[in-house]
């Protein structure tokens, strides 16, 4: 199994997205976002799939929802 580490900026951005959803949308939407990120993190940990390559060598992208993309290496 792979290890998933979040850098400080990524973690801050994650929490900011949750705060935004709670303020502008609903708890249900925030929980849906949290669940989507959790599921994506599980997929990355299992290492069964790699997502789309980017123009930056070694960096891949995974859409979480229409407005949010997770980048990883």
NORBELLIN-V394687 format. One record per residue. SS is DSSP state (@ for helix, = for strand, . for the rest). PHI is phi in degrees with one decimal (NA if undefined). OMEGA is omega in radians with two decimals (NA if undefined). Layout:
ss:SS phi:PHI omega:OMEGA
ss:SS phi:PHI omega:OMEGA
This chain:
ss:. phi:NA omega:3.11
ss:. phi:-79.1 omega:3.03
ss:. phi:-101.3 omega:3.09
ss:. phi:-110.1 omega:3.10
ss:. phi:-118.6 omega:3.10
ss:. phi:-100.9 omega:3.01
ss:. phi:-82.3 omega:-3.04
ss:@ phi:-60.8 omega:-3.13
ss:@ phi:-65.2 omega:3.12
ss:@ phi:-63.5 omega:3.14
ss:@ phi:-64.4 omega:3.11
ss:@ phi:-63.4 omega:3.12
ss:@ phi:-62.2 omega:3.10
ss:@ phi:-58.6 omega:3.14
ss:@ phi:-66.2 omega:3.08
ss:@ phi:-63.5 omega:3.09
ss:@ phi:-64.4 omega:3.10
ss:@ phi:-63.9 omega:3.11
ss:@ phi:-58.3 omega:3.13
ss:@ phi:-60.8 omega:-3.13
ss:@ phi:-62.2 omega:3.12
ss:@ phi:-67.4 omega:-3.13
ss:@ phi:-77.2 omega:-2.99
ss:@ phi:-100.4 omega:-3.08
ss:. phi:-120.6 omega:-3.12
ss:. phi:-155.7 omega:3.09
ss:@ phi:-62.5 omega:3.12
ss:@ phi:-60.4 omega:3.13
ss:@ phi:-67.2 omega:3.10
ss:@ phi:-64.0 omega:3.13
ss:@ phi:-65.9 omega:3.09
ss:@ phi:-61.4 omega:3.10
ss:@ phi:-62.0 omega:3.12
ss:@ phi:-58.4 omega:3.13
ss:@ phi:-63.9 omega:3.13
ss:@ phi:-62.4 omega:3.13
ss:@ phi:-65.1 omega:3.14
ss:@ phi:-61.3 omega:3.14
ss:@ phi:-62.2 omega:3.12
ss:@ phi:-64.4 omega:3.12
ss:@ phi:-63.0 omega:3.09
ss:@ phi:-62.9 omega:3.12
ss:@ phi:-61.3 omega:3.13
ss:@ phi:-64.4 omega:3.13
ss:@ phi:-63.0 omega:-3.11
ss:@ phi:-68.7 omega:3.09
ss:. phi:72.0 omega:-3.12
ss:. phi:-76.3 omega:-3.04
ss:. phi:-145.1 omega:2.98
ss:. phi:-113.3 omega:-3.10
ss:. phi:-95.4 omega:-3.01
ss:= phi:-64.0 omega:3.06
ss:= phi:-69.0 omega:3.03
ss:. phi:-112.5 omega:3.09
ss:. phi:-72.1 omega:3.14
ss:. phi:-95.2 omega:-3.08
ss:. phi:-57.3 omega:3.09
ss:. phi:84.5 omega:-3.14
ss:. phi:-105.0 omega:3.11
ss:= phi:-119.7 omega:-3.11
ss:= phi:-127.3 omega:3.13
ss:= phi:-139.4 omega:3.11
ss:= phi:-70.0 omega:3.07
ss:= phi:-91.6 omega:3.02
ss:= phi:-151.2 omega:-3.07
ss:. phi:-56.7 omega:-3.04
ss:. phi:-97.7 omega:-3.00
ss:= phi:-129.3 omega:3.11
ss:= phi:-122.7 omega:3.08
ss:= phi:-97.2 omega:3.09
ss:= phi:-109.0 omega:-3.12
ss:= phi:-150.6 omega:3.02
ss:. phi:-137.3 omega:NA
